[in-house]
Amino acid sequence: MNSLRIHTLLVFSLFAINIAASQSPSTRLWVFFRDRGQVRIDFTAPGAARDLGISDRALWRRGKVLPANRLLDERDLPVAQEYVDQIGSTGSRILGTSRWLNAVAVEASPAQRQSITALAFVRSTDPVLPMKHPPVDFSPTLPQLIFPKSSSTPSLDYGFSFTQLNNIRVVDVHNLGINGSGVVIGMIDNGFNNHRSHTALRNIRLIDEYDFIHGIQSTQRQPWETSSQGNHGQYTLSAVGGFHEGFLVGAAFGASFILAKTEMDSTEVPQEEVLYVQALEWMEQRGADVVSTSIGYIDWYSYDSLDGRTAITSKAARVAASKGVLLVTAMGNERTGATQTGTLIAPADADSIISVGATYSDY
């Protein structure tokens, strides 16, 4: 009787363990590979760039910072599909891949993670982390101060945007006849509402746009999304490229734009980091000269980790810089506080990019 009771308890214990394991919360991971598998390509062959999806515009930009025989490299190779398939065979869900990082992002249970890390071609794993954009502070009143920093009479009527541009001497640059013409700017944000209809946005030269969240060609807010979705991107796009003389003039009006929607306002989900990296790679391949991002993160790293080599987006930013892309990103708008060591967020810690802080109009 005792042995039967013990056997019965053992069976129920094992059953409970299996149930608990099956219900263990899944995590999202970056899985980094040791090599490119069977992927091979002759970088010197005619048409190699085209086969890899690298545009002529991207090659031209790369040529400004790289030798002619090094415009293509291993980081342009796709991730080995056989590796992705084997990762998927563990039952984990594939979230996306990154050529630059030679990695795949997955959602996996603890048991699936163990199976993944046991694969011979897997080098390491790291958590996929959420993104967040710095909060936007709106003054209850329009700025009243006009600062005499411009050395000449403005050639345009800047309307309400005069103070911000005048403070950073953009008005002087415009007076020299320099604007965004001839430059391709990529923007990564939570979407870009009204960019085809708003007076200040509808004449922007749009090369391409893509919603990486839903896999569609529109970056506008969708009917099922929260009411704030796409507003932040609309603000940043208008500040960079908008033009309605007498009301708003963007610092780089006249530029051409590539728009990527990667951030979900309704929730901070780890997949957004994956979408950010994919969007940055896509823009580089499409030929962006400059990429502007007003999003980033810090909550999931210690401040000491902001060394330019730890955060995934910072790693991707360094690759973009090495290929001639100028990444301009938000410093953070975090302010200082009793619980904060500093105000920096990633990828503003990356090397060879421009990190931009904020100020008030009367500073």
Disulfide bonds with the S-S distance in Angstrom:
none
